[in-house]
């Protein structure tokens, strides 16, 4: 998911997105462990997508805290 799409979501939406990405990353890790994963680049992509979503979530939370 692109950064601009993530920025349009609210905090709850970002939290669910992070959880979904973490589940996907776990499944990819299990596929790698059982040697069923052919494209190992997917692990890197999901790891970075998780980091991207968490960064935007932290930005939104700090902005909300500063506004109070």
Secondary structure, DSSP 8 states (H G I E B T S, - for coil): --HHHHHTS-HHHHHHHHHHHHHHHHHHHHHHHTT--S-THHHHHHHHHHHHHHHHHHHHHHHHHHH-
